[in-house]
């Protein structure tokens, strides 16, 4: 090995590249399963996880052609109550998990036609959703504009404070023995037809039995392996606003969605308004146009938004895949596991992703639940494997 490359200390079983909610959840669950885990990220808990709104809304977020993803999202939603309880106990901190429901509302006749079309689709899928008239919507959420034409109530949707979640995962992972390296990965290290670790930007090599690639939209840009092995993810920019109002007089009690905007209220009076969807590469600039449009659309639904304090603007980069579904499982190159491409469902899918990836690492096979999301569905040169040889402790 090159004299300039410093060897790592005792090699862990697993190196997780990426310290967002997904990477930290994998690390925490892996440590609980008996694996020695190291997370590498220059700013763990930030990135897309920090910029998200924290909606856990599989019913409201369903889209045509995404039935397989819906099944995964519903499975993740079912795991959230237990996951939240375990995490709060393990970390000693609250994560703001609430089963508040989501109200999707129509501003005008065109919106109403789209909402009714969505309702028919949700009903065909057997999802629990209630159709409400205009007056019923305002009874559920009195702060709605009088002009609202109707809506859909999904009582089973949840939310979590994504920033508190990231902090709690970081704490729980540390308590479970996960080592967190605040550094940037320069490349993967491979040899003998397998990935053997990662090289940090300063030249240090961290060898490991397996590497989990959970670096969001940056997951496809690492060197050291054939390009076709890396996940085909792209950055999808999302701009959001953070507002604050009085805790004793909340703007709304549920997640409120229009066709172009969503409003997520926290229990302490904070409100998140989002989000744009932009293909702008790795640009994270907050633009005046986005702030204006988000506020305009939110005020059309909830007029009192205009009275709240604007406390923060933020732009994050969602990891999007070619079919907007996650890439989960063995990469096709021994020792490299992929957990990225979650797009708009990263917070929701964190528990199910973590459990599935840890099962793959410890048992050597992927659970059936994530089979439709194998990275191999996009493979062009290296066939994706159905299992992984991690070299770690089972």
JOHU-V818092 format. One record per backbone hydrogen bond with DSSP energy under -0.5 kcal/mol. CO is the residue of the C=O (numbers start at 1). NH is the residue of the N-H. If there is no record, write none. Layout:
CO NH
CO NH
//
This chain:
2 5
4 6
5 7
6 205
12 209
13 210
14 16
14 38
15 17
15 212
16 18
16 40
17 214
19 45
20 24
21 25
22 26
23 27
24 28
25 29
26 30
27 31
28 32
29 33
30 35
31 34
35 37
36 13
36 14
37 179
38 16
39 41
39 181
40 18
41 44
43 46
46 49
47 50
47 51
48 52
54 160
55 57
56 158
57 61
59 62
63 66
66 70
67 71
68 72
69 73
70 74
71 75
72 76
73 77
74 78
75 79
76 80
77 80
77 81
79 83
80 84
81 85
82 86
83 87
84 88
85 89
86 90
87 91
88 92
95 161
98 100
98 159
101 255
102 104
102 154
103 105
103 257
104 152
106 149
106 150
108 112
109 113
110 114
111 115
112 116
113 117
114 118
115 119
116 120
117 121
118 122
119 123
120 124
121 125
122 127
123 126
127 129
130 153
132 151
133 137
134 138
135 139
136 140
137 141
141 144
145 148
149 134
150 106
151 132
152 104
152 154
153 130
153 155
154 102
154 157
157 101
158 56
159 98
160 162
161 165
162 166
163 167
164 168
165 169
166 170
167 171
168 172
169 173
170 174
171 175
172 176
173 178
174 177
179 39
179 181
180 182
181 41
181 183
184 201
186 223
187 199
188 190
189 196
189 197
193 334
194 191
196 208
197 189
198 200
198 206
199 186
199 187
200 203
204 200
205 8
205 207
206 198
207 12
210 15
211 213
211 337
212 17
212 214
213 339
215 218
216 219
218 221
223 188
226 229
226 230
227 230
231 233
234 320
235 237
236 318
237 278
238 316
239 275
239 276
240 314
241 273
242 311
242 312
243 271
244 309
246 249
255 103
256 263
257 105
261 258
262 274
263 256
263 265
264 272
266 269
269 245
270 266
271 243
272 264
273 241
274 262
278 237
278 280
280 283
285 287
287 291
288 292
289 293
290 294
291 295
292 296
293 297
294 298
295 299
296 300
297 301
298 301
298 302
301 145
302 305
303 306
304 307
305 308
309 244
309 311
312 242
314 240
316 238
316 318
318 236
318 320
319 343
320 234
321 324
326 328
327 340
329 338
333 336
334 195
335 211
335 337
336 331
337 213
338 329
340 327
342 345
343 346
345 349
346 350
347 350
349 353
350 354
351 355
352 356
353 357
354 358
355 359
356 360
357 361
358 362
359 363
359 364
359 365
360 364
364 388
367 370
368 371
370 373
371 374
373 328
374 377
375 378
376 379
381 383
386 366
388 390
//
